[in-house]
């Protein structure tokens, strides 16, 4: 948690359960008698764990040969470009986004 504070596992679990039940931020603070910073820290940690799980799931799908790009876009016939030179598949969504970015010319 931020600021070097430690929150007991039981408080973390109770906050996580309250968030999962859809309780409001204020309701969690009141019901569990904890300050808003503690609730914010626990929710931020939950969001970080969820993001890590999303990345892991995408990598797992790629490792299993499922049809998604590294950014999680589907590699279906409509969204897949096959390079004629080498036969490698490329995500059209990622290719379009990459082509829209300004090019870097030389090192500064």
Secondary structure, DSSP 4 states (H G I P E B T S, - for coil): -GGG----HHHHHHHHHHHHTT--HHHHHHHHT--HHHHHHHHHHHHHHHHHHHHHHHHHHHHTT-SB-TTS-B--GGGEEE-TTT--EEEHHHHHHHHHSPPP-S--
